Amino acid sequence: MICKQLYGPCEALIHGETAEEMMENSQKHAIEMVANGDKVHIDAMEAMRKQHMDMTPEAQKQWMEKFQNDFAAQPEDK
């Protein structure tokens, strides 16, 4: 999957064998980009942080289920 498919701002390819690993690797990518001062990733991470802070537990569960389904629908070379 690419960063944009993971709600990020760029075309960087991110790999993971499971949805959880994909999320972890996506976070690592974002943290690295933020550490490098990438304004687009900084803004994207802040927007995502705000979005998740406002979610109810049920909305968080639905978000995770959607992410897992999106991940499962990707071709094998994710």
DSSP file (Angstrom, degrees, kcal/mol; ACC not computed):
  #  RESIDUE AA STRUCTURE BP1 BP2  ACC     N-H-->O    O-->H-N    N-H-->O    O-->H-N    TCO  KAPPA ALPHA  PHI   PSI    X-CA   Y-CA   Z-CA
    1    1 A M              0   0    0      0, 0.0    13,-3.5     0, 0.0     2,-0.3   0.000 360.0 360.0 360.0 156.5    0.0    0.0    0.0
    2    2 A I  B >>  -A   13   0A   0     11,-0.2     4,-0.9     1,-0.1     3,-0.8  -0.675 360.0-104.1-102.7 163.5    1.1    3.6   -0.4
    3    3 A C  G >4>S+     0   0    0      9,-2.1     5,-2.7     1,-0.3     3,-1.1   0.870 120.0  56.7 -51.0 -43.8    1.1    6.3    2.2
    4    4 A K  G >45S+     0   0    0      6,-1.8     3,-1.5     1,-0.3    -1,-0.3   0.861 102.3  54.8 -60.6 -36.2   -2.0    7.9    0.6
    5    5 A Q  G <45S+     0   0    0     -3,-0.8    -1,-0.3     1,-0.3    -2,-0.2   0.715 105.8  54.3 -68.4 -18.8   -4.0    4.7    1.0
    6    6 A L  G <<5S-     0   0    0     -3,-1.1    -1,-0.3    -4,-0.9    -2,-0.2   0.040 131.0 -95.4-103.1  23.3   -3.1    4.8    4.7
    7    7 A Y  T < 5S+     0   0    0     -3,-1.5    -3,-0.2     1,-0.2    -2,-0.1   0.663  88.6 124.4  73.2  19.4   -4.5    8.3    5.0
    8    8 A G      < -     0   0    0     -5,-2.7    -1,-0.2    -6,-0.2    33,-0.1  -0.372  68.0-115.0 -99.3-176.7   -1.1   10.0    4.5
    9    9 A P  S    S+     0   0    0      0, 0.0     2,-0.2     0, 0.0    -5,-0.1   0.416  79.5  61.0-103.2   1.7    0.0   12.6    1.9
   10   10 A C  S    S-     0   0    0      2,-0.1    -6,-1.8    30,-0.0    -2,-0.2  -0.659  75.1-116.2-130.1-178.7    2.6   10.8   -0.3
   11   11 A E        +     0   0    0     -2,-0.2     2,-0.0    -8,-0.2    -1,-0.0   0.231  59.8 139.4 -99.9  11.0    3.2    8.0   -2.7
   12   12 A A        -     0   0    0    -10,-0.1    -9,-2.1     1,-0.1     2,-0.4  -0.336  54.9-122.3 -61.5 135.2    5.8    6.1   -0.5
   13   13 A L  B     -A    2   0A   0    -11,-0.2     2,-0.4   -10,-0.1   -11,-0.2  -0.659  28.7-168.4 -81.1 130.0    5.3    2.4   -0.7
   14   14 A I        -     0   0    0    -13,-3.5     2,-0.3    -2,-0.4    12,-0.1  -0.979   4.6-155.0-123.8 132.0    4.7    0.8    2.8
   15   15 A H        +     0   0    0     -2,-0.4     2,-0.2     6,-0.1    10,-0.1  -0.712  20.6 155.5-107.4 155.2    4.9   -2.9    3.3
   16   16 A G        -     0   0    0     -2,-0.3     6,-0.1     9,-0.1    -2,-0.0  -0.841  36.5-146.1-173.7 141.4    3.3   -5.1    6.0
   17   17 A E  S    S+     0   0    0     -2,-0.2     2,-0.3     1,-0.0    -1,-0.1   0.747  91.0  27.0 -82.4 -25.5    2.2   -8.8    6.3
   18   18 A T  S  > S-     0   0    0      1,-0.1     4,-2.5     0, 0.0     5,-0.2  -0.861  86.7-108.4-130.4 164.8   -0.8   -8.0    8.5
   19   19 A A  H  > S+     0   0    0     -2,-0.3     4,-2.4     1,-0.2     5,-0.2   0.894 121.5  51.6 -59.9 -39.0   -3.0   -5.0    8.9
   20   20 A E  H  > S+     0   0    0      2,-0.2     4,-2.3     1,-0.2    -1,-0.2   0.915 110.2  47.4 -65.6 -42.8   -1.4   -4.3   12.3
   21   21 A E  H  > S+     0   0    0      2,-0.2     4,-2.8     1,-0.2     5,-0.2   0.886 110.5  53.4 -65.4 -38.1    2.1   -4.5   10.8
   22   22 A M  H  X S+     0   0    0     -4,-2.5     4,-2.3     2,-0.2    -2,-0.2   0.923 109.5  47.8 -62.6 -43.7    1.0   -2.2    8.0
   23   23 A M  H  X S+     0   0    0     -4,-2.4     4,-2.3     2,-0.2    -2,-0.2   0.921 112.5  49.5 -62.3 -43.1   -0.3    0.4   10.6
   24   24 A E  H  X S+     0   0    0     -4,-2.3     4,-2.2     1,-0.2    -2,-0.2   0.926 113.0  45.8 -62.1 -45.6    3.0    0.1   12.5
   25   25 A N  H  X S+     0   0    0     -4,-2.8     4,-2.2     1,-0.2    -1,-0.2   0.846 110.9  53.9 -68.6 -33.0    5.1    0.6    9.4
   26   26 A S  H  X S+     0   0    0     -4,-2.3     4,-2.5    -5,-0.2    -1,-0.2   0.911 109.2  48.5 -64.7 -42.6    2.9    3.5    8.3
   27   27 A Q  H  X S+     0   0    0     -4,-2.3     4,-2.8     2,-0.2    -2,-0.2   0.902 109.8  51.8 -64.2 -41.3    3.4    5.2   11.7
   28   28 A K  H  X S+     0   0    0     -4,-2.2     4,-2.3     2,-0.2    -2,-0.2   0.920 110.4  49.0 -61.1 -43.4    7.2    4.6   11.4
   29   29 A H  H  X S+     0   0    0     -4,-2.2     4,-2.5     2,-0.2    -2,-0.2   0.943 112.9  47.1 -60.1 -48.6    7.2    6.3    8.0
   30   30 A A  H  X S+     0   0    0     -4,-2.5     4,-2.7     1,-0.2    -2,-0.2   0.913 111.7  49.9 -62.1 -43.4    5.2    9.2    9.2
   31   31 A I  H  X S+     0   0    0     -4,-2.8     4,-2.6     1,-0.2    -1,-0.2   0.899 111.1  50.0 -62.8 -40.7    7.4    9.7   12.3
   32   32 A E  H  X S+     0   0    0     -4,-2.3     4,-1.4    -5,-0.2    -2,-0.2   0.922 111.9  47.4 -63.3 -44.1   10.5    9.6   10.1
   33   33 A M  H  <>S+     0   0    0     -4,-2.5     5,-2.5     1,-0.2    -2,-0.2   0.899 112.7  48.9 -65.4 -40.4    9.0   12.2    7.7
   34   34 A V  H ><5S+     0   0    0     -4,-2.7     3,-2.0     1,-0.2    -1,-0.2   0.909 107.8  54.8 -64.5 -42.0    8.0   14.4   10.6
   35   35 A A  H 3<5S+     0   0    0     -4,-2.6    -1,-0.2     1,-0.3    -2,-0.2   0.810 105.5  53.9 -61.2 -28.7   11.5   14.1   12.1
   36   36 A N  T 3<5S-     0   0    0     -4,-1.4    -1,-0.3    -5,-0.2    -2,-0.2   0.419 122.7-109.9 -84.8   2.0   12.8   15.3    8.8
   37   37 A G  T < 5 +     0   0    0     -3,-2.0     2,-0.8     1,-0.2    -3,-0.2   0.688  54.1 169.4  82.1  18.7   10.6   18.4    9.0
   38   38 A D     >< -     0   0    0     -5,-2.5     4,-2.2     1,-0.2     3,-0.3  -0.538  19.6-162.0 -71.0 107.0    8.2   17.3    6.2
   39   39 A K  H  > S+     0   0    0     -2,-0.8     4,-2.7     1,-0.2     5,-0.2   0.850  85.6  56.6 -60.8 -38.6    5.3   19.9    6.6
   40   40 A V  H  > S+     0   0    0      1,-0.2     4,-2.0     2,-0.2    -1,-0.2   0.908 111.3  42.9 -63.4 -41.7    2.8   17.8    4.6
   41   41 A H  H  > S+     0   0    0     -3,-0.3     4,-2.7     2,-0.2     5,-0.2   0.872 111.3  55.3 -71.9 -36.3    3.3   14.8    6.9
   42   42 A I  H  X S+     0   0    0     -4,-2.2     4,-2.2     2,-0.2    -2,-0.2   0.949 111.2  44.7 -58.6 -48.7    3.2   17.0   10.0
   43   43 A D  H  X S+     0   0    0     -4,-2.7     4,-2.4     1,-0.2    -2,-0.2   0.904 113.3  50.5 -63.0 -42.2   -0.2   18.4    8.9
   44   44 A A  H  X S+     0   0    0     -4,-2.0     4,-2.3    -5,-0.2    -1,-0.2   0.904 111.0  48.3 -64.3 -41.8   -1.5   15.0    8.0
   45   45 A M  H  X S+     0   0    0     -4,-2.7     4,-2.5     2,-0.2    -1,-0.2   0.896 111.5  49.9 -66.5 -39.2   -0.5   13.5   11.3
   46   46 A E  H  X S+     0   0    0     -4,-2.2     4,-2.3    -5,-0.2    -2,-0.2   0.915 111.2  48.8 -65.3 -42.4   -2.1   16.4   13.3
   47   47 A A  H  X S+     0   0    0     -4,-2.4     4,-2.3     2,-0.2    -2,-0.2   0.912 113.3  47.1 -63.0 -42.5   -5.3   16.0   11.3
   48   48 A M  H  X S+     0   0    0     -4,-2.3     4,-2.6     2,-0.2     5,-0.2   0.907 110.2  52.7 -66.5 -40.8   -5.4   12.3   11.9
   49   49 A R  H  X S+     0   0    0     -4,-2.5     4,-2.0     1,-0.2    -2,-0.2   0.930 111.6  46.3 -60.0 -45.8   -4.7   12.8   15.6
   50   50 A K  H  X S+     0   0    0     -4,-2.3     4,-1.4     1,-0.2    -1,-0.2   0.909 111.5  52.1 -63.8 -42.1   -7.6   15.2   16.0
   51   51 A Q  H  < S+     0   0    0     -4,-2.3     3,-0.3     1,-0.2     4,-0.3   0.928 112.3  44.4 -60.6 -46.2   -9.9   12.9   14.0
   52   52 A H  H >< S+     0   0    0     -4,-2.6     3,-0.9     1,-0.2    -1,-0.2   0.815 107.1  59.2 -72.2 -30.1   -9.1   10.0   16.3
   53   53 A M  H 3< S+     0   0    0     -4,-2.0    -1,-0.2     1,-0.2    -2,-0.2   0.836 106.8  48.7 -65.4 -31.0   -9.4   12.0   19.5
   54   54 A D  T 3< S+     0   0    0     -4,-1.4    -1,-0.2    -3,-0.3     2,-0.2   0.480  90.9 106.2 -87.9  -2.8  -13.0   12.9   18.6
   55   55 A M    <   -     0   0    0     -3,-0.9    -3,-0.0    -4,-0.3    -4,-0.0  -0.540  66.8-130.7 -82.4 141.4  -14.0    9.3   17.8
   56   56 A T     >  -     0   0    0     -2,-0.2     4,-2.5     1,-0.1     5,-0.2  -0.415  33.8-103.2 -75.0 163.2  -16.2    7.3   20.1
   57   57 A P  H  > S+     0   0    0      0, 0.0     4,-2.1     0, 0.0     5,-0.1   0.881 125.2  51.7 -55.9 -37.9  -15.0    3.7   20.9
   58   58 A E  H  > S+     0   0    0      2,-0.2     4,-2.3     1,-0.2     5,-0.2   0.904 109.3  48.9 -66.5 -40.6  -17.6    2.4   18.4
   59   59 A A  H  > S+     0   0    0      2,-0.2     4,-2.4     1,-0.2    -1,-0.2   0.883 110.0  51.9 -65.5 -38.0  -16.4    4.7   15.7
   60   60 A Q  H  X S+     0   0    0     -4,-2.5     4,-2.4     2,-0.2    -2,-0.2   0.903 109.6  49.8 -63.6 -41.1  -12.8    3.6   16.4
   61   61 A K  H  X S+     0   0    0     -4,-2.1     4,-2.4     2,-0.2    -2,-0.2   0.923 111.6  48.0 -63.4 -44.6  -13.8    0.0   16.1
   62   62 A Q  H  X S+     0   0    0     -4,-2.3     4,-2.4     2,-0.2    -2,-0.2   0.890 110.4  52.2 -63.4 -39.6  -15.6    0.7   12.8
   63   63 A W  H  X S+     0   0    0     -4,-2.4     4,-2.6     2,-0.2    -2,-0.2   0.929 110.8  47.6 -61.5 -45.5  -12.5    2.6   11.5
   64   64 A M  H  X S+     0   0    0     -4,-2.4     4,-2.7     1,-0.2    -2,-0.2   0.901 110.8  51.0 -64.7 -41.0  -10.2   -0.4   12.4
   65   65 A E  H  X S+     0   0    0     -4,-2.4     4,-2.3     2,-0.2    -1,-0.2   0.916 110.9  48.8 -62.6 -42.8  -12.6   -2.8   10.7
   66   66 A K  H  X S+     0   0    0     -4,-2.4     4,-2.9     2,-0.2    -2,-0.2   0.927 111.6  49.7 -62.0 -45.0  -12.6   -0.7    7.5
   67   67 A F  H  X S+     0   0    0     -4,-2.6     4,-2.6     1,-0.2    -2,-0.2   0.931 111.0  48.8 -60.3 -45.7   -8.8   -0.5    7.6
   68   68 A Q  H  X S+     0   0    0     -4,-2.7     4,-2.4     1,-0.2    -1,-0.2   0.893 112.9  47.9 -62.1 -40.1   -8.5   -4.3    8.0
   69   69 A N  H  X S+     0   0    0     -4,-2.3     4,-1.5     2,-0.2    -2,-0.2   0.911 111.5  49.8 -66.9 -42.4  -10.9   -4.9    5.2
   70   70 A D  H  < S+     0   0    0     -4,-2.9     4,-0.4     1,-0.2    -2,-0.2   0.910 112.1  48.8 -60.9 -42.1   -9.1   -2.4    2.9
   71   71 A F  H >< S+     0   0    0     -4,-2.6     3,-1.6     1,-0.2    -2,-0.2   0.933 109.4  51.3 -62.6 -46.9   -5.8   -4.2    3.8
   72   72 A A  H 3< S+     0   0    0     -4,-2.4    -1,-0.2     1,-0.3    -2,-0.2   0.777 105.0  58.0 -63.4 -26.5   -7.2   -7.6    3.0
   73   73 A A  T 3< S+     0   0    0     -4,-1.5    -1,-0.3    -5,-0.1    -2,-0.2   0.545  86.4 102.3 -82.1  -6.9   -8.5   -6.4   -0.4
   74   74 A Q  S <  S-     0   0    0     -3,-1.6     4,-0.1    -4,-0.4    -3,-0.0  -0.393  84.4 -94.1 -75.7 153.4   -5.0   -5.4   -1.5
   75   75 A P    >   -     0   0    0      0, 0.0     3,-1.6     0, 0.0    -1,-0.1  -0.189  44.9 -98.1 -59.5 161.4   -3.0   -7.5   -3.9
   76   76 A E  T 3  S+     0   0    0      1,-0.3    -2,-0.1     2,-0.1    -3,-0.0   0.768 119.0  63.9 -56.1 -31.5   -0.5  -10.0   -2.3
   77   77 A D  T 3         0   0    0      1,-0.2    -1,-0.3   -62,-0.0    -3,-0.0   0.235 360.0 360.0 -83.3  18.4    2.5   -7.7   -2.7
   78   78 A K    <         0   0    0     -3,-1.6    -1,-0.2    -7,-0.1   -64,-0.2   0.510 360.0 360.0 -12.2 360.0    1.0   -5.2   -0.3
